[in-house]
């Protein structure tokens, strides 16, 4: 009788975490008193300040939660150290962040003062095309998607995750991942395709992979839903598949999805001043092609997986008609879901820092604000 009881006790923490009701996200301990339009990235510097990019305003900002100040960083233009578009930043060191410079194929490196420097094409940071995450030990995670295909060719959903050491140049293939394949549209069909597919949600099943600051790599799988870790020394730790019953895509689920999209478009249709690629027309209907048989556990776009600095990975779940709240699954290095948290409908995660999580909140007028929340 003792052995079954011991096994049950060992399984109890994970089982309880899987069944517990999601807890509210930790309350904010600081907020920037600044109105943003459409924040598309945030990175934390070593002293707690943050670099922020705003797509609509086409600006890079330096935010300080202690002084409550938000100041411009870098400058727009075509010259050295200037950017054309405020594209997402990637943290590459304790006090430096990398940003592509529009369509020029150049890269800018922002320092802790907000100054940007254009990198030469031979710089190691400018020779990796698909950057996702950098670790403290000088490695970079690279995602290689399936090749583009024409409509007549068979589909290929196998992407690759690579890990490159910037110091030695060595590249290790970590493994394959389920990815959406981009379709090459014939020139004669481009206009019809564009009119036919405004605001198409990416509702397909795709795996995701993230690199933690300490060099661990987390693969978050779709089928079945689970987390696999790869340690810096090459060891694999594979979490058990989720025992949740997949949610069938019924007409009720389709309506719930359409209602959520409508609520989001009501906010995104608000235009506040000139911007890059701003849509000024009325909200357009959402279009979903090839509905899956069941809801995916997490979305492929926008990003729904984040590594943390305390040896965890956070996954935002796809809402359903019965579970409309924004749930967050938190997995440890065993691949075990240790807790669930909940965001409001107007909130989304921007990034995790050393001891903080950063949340973006959008109000009814489309104004966005950034808050900082404690994270263990």
Secondary structure as GFF3:
##gff-version 3
##sequence-region A 1 376
A	DSSP	alpha_helix	2	19	.	.	.	ID=ss1
A	DSSP	beta_strand	23	24	.	.	.	ID=ss2
A	DSSP	beta_strand	28	31	.	.	.	ID=ss3
A	DSSP	beta_strand	39	44	.	.	.	ID=ss4
A	DSSP	beta_strand	50	54	.	.	.	ID=ss5
A	DSSP	beta_strand	59	64	.	.	.	ID=ss6
A	DSSP	beta_strand	69	73	.	.	.	ID=ss7
A	DSSP	beta_strand	75	76	.	.	.	ID=ss8
A	DSSP	beta_strand	82	83	.	.	.	ID=ss9
A	DSSP	beta_strand	90	93	.	.	.	ID=ss10
A	DSSP	beta_strand	96	100	.	.	.	ID=ss11
A	DSSP	beta_strand	107	110	.	.	.	ID=ss12
A	DSSP	beta_strand	116	118	.	.	.	ID=ss13
A	DSSP	three_ten_helix	124	126	.	.	.	ID=ss14
A	DSSP	beta_strand	131	134	.	.	.	ID=ss15
A	DSSP	beta_strand	139	144	.	.	.	ID=ss16
A	DSSP	beta_strand	158	165	.	.	.	ID=ss17
A	DSSP	beta_strand	171	178	.	.	.	ID=ss18
A	DSSP	three_ten_helix	187	189	.	.	.	ID=ss19
A	DSSP	alpha_helix	190	196	.	.	.	ID=ss20
A	DSSP	beta_strand	208	211	.	.	.	ID=ss21
A	DSSP	beta_strand	217	221	.	.	.	ID=ss22
A	DSSP	beta_strand	226	230	.	.	.	ID=ss23
A	DSSP	beta_strand	236	238	.	.	.	ID=ss24
A	DSSP	alpha_helix	251	268	.	.	.	ID=ss25
A	DSSP	beta_strand	305	307	.	.	.	ID=ss26
A	DSSP	beta_strand	313	316	.	.	.	ID=ss27
A	DSSP	beta_strand	326	331	.	.	.	ID=ss28
A	DSSP	beta_strand	337	343	.	.	.	ID=ss29
A	DSSP	beta_strand	347	352	.	.	.	ID=ss30
A	DSSP	beta_strand	356	362	.	.	.	ID=ss31
A	DSSP	beta_strand	368	374	.	.	.	ID=ss32
###
